[in-house]
């Protein structure tokens, strides 16, 4: 995952922020959902399935790839995209840890 260096935050916080940023757009959430429905999509098919232009879909795929959530493989003149099992395992670990921490804190909140 692409991580910006902010020395005041630990590496895990930076990684989680990059993940959240990658998922912080409804088009990227829609792309992830489409990719989850079948094993692989050619970019052109994603464009047909979404109300977005080719260049916009490509830009969103680039963001998801940079975060490690999507992988792409060149297949002749086309690029075939799928979810990255490793990326999503890490996302689950990071988000699960954050949610567990938040739930533990919320349960003991005195407000």
N, C-alpha and C positions, 0 to 999 in steps of 0.2 A: 504494500500500500504506500502511496506517496505521502510522506510526512514532512511537514514544515518544521524546522528546528526552532522551538520555543523553549529555551533552557529552563524557564520557570515551571514547566510542566514535564511530567515523566513521559517516557516513550509510549506507555500504554494509553495515557490520556490523549496524546497526539494521534495515535493510531485510531482510537475510538472516534475522535473528532473528524478525521479524514473519512472514516466509514459513514458517519452521520451526514457529512457534507455530500458524499456520493449518493446517498439515499434521500436527500432533502429536496428533491424535485419530483412532482407527480409523474412526469414523463419517464423518469428513470425507474420509479416504482412500477409503472406500467410495463416497461421493458423487462424488468426482472420477473414480473408475473408471467409475461408471455414466455420467457425463457424457461420458467419453471414448469410450464405446461407440456413442453416437449424437449427432447434432448438437444436439438440444434436448430438454429434459424439462420438463414442467409439474410444479410442486411436488407436486401430488396423486399423480402417477405415481411420483415418487421415494419418497413415503411408502409406497405400495403395494409398492415394491421393497425396502424396508428394514424391519428390525424396530424401528422408532422411531415415536414419535407425530408428528403434524403440527407441533406447536410445537417439538419437538426438531430435526426436519429443518430447519425455518425458521431456528432459531438457528444451526445449523451452516452453512447457506447464507449467513447474514449474516456469519459469520466469514470464510468463503471469499471473499465479495464484498469485505469490508473489506481483505483481503490482495491484492485485484486478480486473483485466480485464476479467479473465476467472474463472469459478468455475467448480469443478469436483465432481461427486457423484459416490461412489462405487456401482456397480450393479453386485453382485456376484464376479466372478473373474475379471471382467472388470471395467474400470473407464469410465464414460460417462462425456464428457465435453460440456460446453455451455458458451456463453458470460454472463458476470455478468451485469445485468441491472443497479445495483447500481454503480458498478465500471465505466461503460461507461457514466453514468450520471455525475459522478464526473469528468471524463476525459473531457467531453464536457464543463463542467463549467470552468475547469482550462485552457483548450486550447482556449476556447472562450474568456476568460478574457485576456489571453496573446495576442491573435490576435487583439482584440479590442484596446488594449494598443499600439501595434505595428502600426496598421493602423492609429491611431490618431497621433502618433509621426511622421510617414512617411508623412502624409498629411501636416504637418507643417515644414518639414525639409527644411532648407535653403541651402542645398548643391546643 
